[in-house]
Amino acid sequence: MRTIIIIPTYNEMENIENLLNVLGELYPDFNILIVDDNSPDKTWEYVENRSKINEKIHLLKRMGKLGLGTAYVEGFKFAIKNQFDYVVQMDADFSHDPKMIAEMIEKLSEFDLVIGSRYIEGVNVINWPISRLLLSYFANLYTRIITRLPIHDATAGFKAFRIKVLESINLDKIRSNGYAFQIEMNFKAWKKGFRLKEIPIVFTDRSEGTSKMSKSIVYEAVFMVWKLRFRSIFGLLK
């Protein structure tokens, strides 16, 4: 099965070389797509040079900082256009363990969307301040209560899809970013009848680079769950 790993980047020069090396060693047959938002630190330039000597590394360079959700949407469209079978999404900062990708891909033989979950077996988060941990944990509890989405970590960013899931969702109608984007994709996949599976991971906060978290990302997620619930009730979900 043709597999592509999609990684959005913005100022990730401190991580990208090591990550590409690790992924290349672990999964030499996989393709890797970096979607870069014109990083001032020239992350895109490094990836562009790597892509010239390795045909499995691809770059989508965008005009500016346009957000996580739109970056993934462009990556998903690339995967569909180029007829990949499996699509993995992950962060560039090693908060997601690359070794877990193998288990996620294995689970795609039975499921359509596999989610690397921080909360399916207790709380498996390292290096987060207690305030952020509580915010994340209760945001997921809130999401589960409002949407009835039967997963513990709806905001997780470490996931693997069968391509048919992405083909079934109208990606042009995705308007959210950040946490809200993850919730929206999970909810739509679930409502379309696809099989979702959470597997436990250990999430380790970045040791290099700067977090992209902001208050606007949190507020967006708070209101998105209600939008999804009401659109589902009134048959407006696409």
Backbone torsions as a table, in degrees:
resi	resn	phi	psi	omega
1	MET	NA	128.8	-179.3
2	ARG	-73.9	126.3	-173.8
3	THR	-122.8	139.8	175.7
4	ILE	-130.6	138.7	177.1
5	ILE	-104.7	122.9	-178.2
6	ILE	-104.7	128.1	-176.3
7	ILE	-132.9	109.9	174.2
8	PRO	-75.1	144.0	179.5
9	THR	-137.6	147.5	169.2
10	TYR	-153.5	110.4	-176.5
11	ASN	56.6	58.9	-179.9
12	GLU	-118.1	28.6	-180.0
13	MET	-59.9	-28.9	-178.9
14	GLU	-71.2	-14.7	-176.3
15	ASN	-119.3	-29.0	-164.4
16	ILE	-66.2	-37.9	-179.8
17	GLU	-62.4	-48.4	-179.3
18	ASN	-63.8	-41.3	-178.6
19	LEU	-64.3	-45.1	178.4
20	LEU	-62.3	-37.2	178.6
21	ASN	-65.7	-45.9	-178.8
22	VAL	-64.3	-46.5	179.8
23	LEU	-63.0	-39.4	179.1
24	GLY	-64.0	-35.8	178.7
25	GLU	-73.7	-40.9	-177.7
26	LEU	-75.8	-37.2	-172.2
27	TYR	-134.8	68.2	-175.3
28	PRO	-62.4	-19.8	-178.7
29	ASP	-91.7	-8.1	-178.5
30	PHE	-84.7	149.5	170.2
31	ASN	-90.3	154.0	179.1
32	ILE	-129.4	128.5	177.8
33	LEU	-116.6	119.6	173.9
34	ILE	-98.6	124.3	176.0
35	VAL	-107.4	105.3	-172.6
36	ASP	-109.5	135.4	-178.0
37	ASP	-93.2	51.8	176.8
38	ASN	54.8	52.9	-176.4
39	SER	-55.2	128.1	175.7
40	PRO	-59.9	-26.6	179.5
41	ASP	-83.4	5.8	175.5
42	LYS	69.0	31.4	172.5
43	THR	-52.3	-44.3	-177.9
44	TRP	-59.7	-36.7	-178.0
45	GLU	-66.5	-41.1	177.7
46	TYR	-63.2	-45.5	-179.8
47	VAL	-63.9	-40.4	178.6
48	GLU	-58.5	-43.6	178.8
49	ASN	-66.3	-39.1	177.5
50	ARG	-65.2	-37.0	-177.7
51	SER	-67.0	-23.8	180.0
52	LYS	-73.5	-22.0	-179.5
53	ILE	-111.7	-3.6	178.7
54	ASN	-139.6	109.3	-174.4
55	GLU	-69.1	-11.5	179.7
56	LYS	-89.3	-5.2	176.0
57	ILE	-101.9	128.5	-177.2
58	HIS	-125.8	153.7	179.8
59	LEU	-131.4	130.3	165.7
60	LEU	-113.4	109.9	179.1
61	LYS	-99.7	124.6	-177.9
62	ARG	-101.4	171.6	-171.7
63	MET	-74.4	-25.5	-177.9
64	GLY	-173.2	-169.0	-176.9
65	LYS	-77.0	97.5	-172.6
66	LEU	-107.2	-3.7	174.6
67	GLY	106.5	154.3	-176.1
68	LEU	-64.5	-45.7	-176.4
69	GLY	-60.8	-46.7	-179.8
70	THR	-67.7	-30.1	176.1
71	ALA	-64.0	-45.1	178.6
72	TYR	-66.6	-38.4	178.7
73	VAL	-59.5	-45.3	177.8
74	GLU	-63.6	-38.5	176.9
75	GLY	-64.9	-41.5	178.6
76	PHE	-62.8	-41.6	178.5
77	LYS	-63.1	-37.8	176.2
78	PHE	-61.6	-44.0	-179.2
79	ALA	-64.2	-41.7	178.8
80	ILE	-65.7	-47.3	-178.8
81	LYS	-59.6	-36.8	-176.6
82	ASN	-96.7	12.7	168.5
83	GLN	59.5	45.8	171.3
84	PHE	-79.8	155.2	-179.3
85	ASP	-96.0	-40.9	-179.5
86	TYR	-121.7	142.1	179.8
87	VAL	-128.9	124.7	176.4
88	VAL	-109.2	137.3	173.4
89	GLN	-119.1	139.3	-179.1
90	MET	-156.4	164.3	176.6
91	ASP	-82.5	162.2	-176.9
92	ALA	-91.7	-4.4	-167.1
93	ASP	-102.2	12.9	-179.6
94	PHE	69.1	14.0	170.4
95	SER	-69.4	-22.9	173.9
96	HIS	-105.2	124.1	-177.3
97	ASP	-72.9	115.7	-179.3
98	PRO	-56.8	-27.5	-178.7
99	LYS	-65.5	-23.2	-179.1
100	MET	-73.4	-15.4	-179.0
101	ILE	-59.6	-37.1	-178.9
102	ALA	-59.6	-43.6	179.3
103	GLU	-68.0	-37.8	179.4
104	MET	-64.1	-42.9	178.1
105	ILE	-64.0	-40.3	178.6
106	GLU	-59.7	-40.5	-178.7
107	LYS	-68.7	-20.5	178.7
108	LEU	-68.7	-10.0	174.0
109	SER	-71.1	-20.4	-179.0
110	GLU	-114.6	-26.2	-173.6
111	PHE	-125.2	166.6	-177.0
112	ASP	-99.8	-28.9	178.6
113	LEU	-139.0	120.7	-179.7
114	VAL	-112.0	128.8	-174.7
115	ILE	-115.5	125.5	173.9
116	GLY	-78.2	106.4	-167.4
117	SER	-101.7	131.9	175.8
118	ARG	-83.0	-15.3	-168.9
119	TYR	-126.1	7.3	-178.9
120	ILE	-73.1	-27.0	176.4
121	GLU	-128.1	75.0	-176.9
122	GLY	78.4	-144.1	179.3
123	VAL	-122.9	113.5	-176.8
124	ASN	-116.3	71.7	-179.3
125	VAL	-130.3	131.8	-179.2
126	ILE	-116.6	136.3	172.2
127	ASN	77.7	12.3	173.7
128	TRP	-91.1	141.6	170.5
129	PRO	-65.4	152.8	-175.3
130	ILE	-59.9	-32.3	-179.9
131	SER	-63.5	-42.8	-179.9
132	ARG	-72.1	-36.6	178.4
133	LEU	-62.7	-45.4	179.2
134	LEU	-64.9	-40.1	177.8
135	LEU	-58.9	-47.8	-178.8
136	SER	-65.0	-46.4	-177.0
137	TYR	-62.1	-48.1	-177.0
138	PHE	-75.8	-24.5	173.2
139	ALA	-64.0	-39.3	178.4
140	ASN	-71.0	-37.6	175.4
141	LEU	-63.3	-44.2	177.1
142	TYR	-58.4	-45.3	179.8
143	THR	-62.1	-42.6	-178.6
144	ARG	-65.4	-38.7	-179.3
145	ILE	-68.7	-45.8	-175.3
146	ILE	-73.4	-45.5	-174.2
147	THR	-92.1	-18.4	-174.9
148	ARG	66.1	16.9	176.3
149	LEU	-63.8	121.6	-170.2
150	PRO	-84.2	50.1	175.2
151	ILE	-135.4	155.2	-174.8
152	HIS	-89.0	-24.1	-176.4
153	ASP	-128.1	74.3	-176.5
154	ALA	-71.0	-18.5	-178.0
155	THR	-97.6	6.9	-178.7
156	ALA	-62.5	142.6	179.8
157	GLY	-106.4	3.8	-178.3
158	PHE	-107.5	102.7	-171.8
159	LYS	-144.9	159.3	174.9
160	ALA	-132.6	132.2	-176.8
161	PHE	-117.6	145.4	157.0
162	ARG	-74.9	144.1	-174.2
163	ILE	-62.3	-27.8	-178.3
164	LYS	-63.8	-26.7	176.6
165	VAL	-65.1	-47.7	-178.7
166	LEU	-68.2	-34.7	178.2
167	GLU	-66.6	-29.1	-175.5
168	SER	-80.9	-18.6	-177.1
169	ILE	-96.1	133.7	177.2
170	ASN	-74.2	94.5	-174.7
171	LEU	-65.4	-24.0	178.1
172	ASP	-71.3	-14.1	179.3
173	LYS	-95.4	-2.9	177.4
174	ILE	-76.5	122.1	-176.7
175	ARG	-118.2	-6.0	-171.7
176	SER	-93.9	164.1	177.1
177	ASN	-132.5	173.7	173.3
178	GLY	57.2	-141.4	179.4
179	TYR	-55.7	-42.2	-176.7
180	ALA	-60.1	-36.8	178.9
181	PHE	-61.6	-44.9	-179.3
182	GLN	-62.4	-43.5	179.1
183	ILE	-61.7	-46.3	-177.0
184	GLU	-61.0	-45.2	-179.5
185	MET	-64.8	-43.3	179.0
186	ASN	-62.9	-44.7	-177.0
187	PHE	-63.4	-45.4	-179.0
188	LYS	-66.3	-39.1	177.0
189	ALA	-62.6	-43.9	179.8
190	TRP	-63.3	-45.8	-178.2
191	LYS	-66.4	-23.9	177.7
192	LYS	-85.4	2.0	173.4
193	GLY	89.6	11.4	178.7
194	PHE	-76.2	156.2	-176.7
195	ARG	-88.8	117.7	-179.7
196	LEU	-103.1	142.2	179.8
197	LYS	-140.1	128.0	173.2
198	GLU	-98.0	137.0	171.5
199	ILE	-123.6	144.6	-176.7
200	PRO	-71.8	136.4	172.5
201	ILE	-130.9	164.7	169.7
202	VAL	-106.2	120.2	-179.5
203	PHE	-95.2	122.0	179.7
204	THR	-114.1	119.1	-177.0
205	ASP	-61.8	150.3	-175.4
206	ARG	-53.5	143.4	173.3
207	SER	-104.4	-16.9	178.6
208	GLU	-127.5	147.5	178.5
209	GLY	84.3	-171.9	-173.0
210	THR	-122.7	137.0	178.2
211	SER	-64.1	147.2	178.9
212	LYS	-100.3	7.7	-179.0
213	MET	-64.2	142.7	176.5
214	SER	-150.0	164.6	178.7
215	LYS	-63.4	-34.9	-178.5
216	SER	-63.3	-34.4	177.7
217	ILE	-63.7	-41.6	179.4
218	VAL	-66.1	-47.1	-179.0
219	TYR	-61.3	-39.6	-179.9
220	GLU	-59.8	-42.7	-178.9
221	ALA	-66.9	-38.1	179.8
222	VAL	-57.7	-44.6	-177.5
223	PHE	-83.5	-26.5	-178.0
224	MET	-62.8	-38.3	-177.1
225	VAL	-61.6	-36.5	178.4
226	TRP	-71.0	-39.2	177.1
227	LYS	-59.4	-45.0	-179.2
228	LEU	-64.6	-41.9	-179.6
229	ARG	-61.3	-48.6	-176.5
230	PHE	-71.6	-37.2	176.8
231	ARG	-63.8	-36.4	177.4
232	SER	-66.4	-44.8	-179.4
233	ILE	-60.1	-40.8	-175.3
234	PHE	-95.3	10.9	176.0
235	GLY	69.2	28.5	-177.8
236	LEU	-102.8	4.0	-178.5
237	LEU	-77.0	131.8	-179.3
238	LYS	-124.7	NA	NA
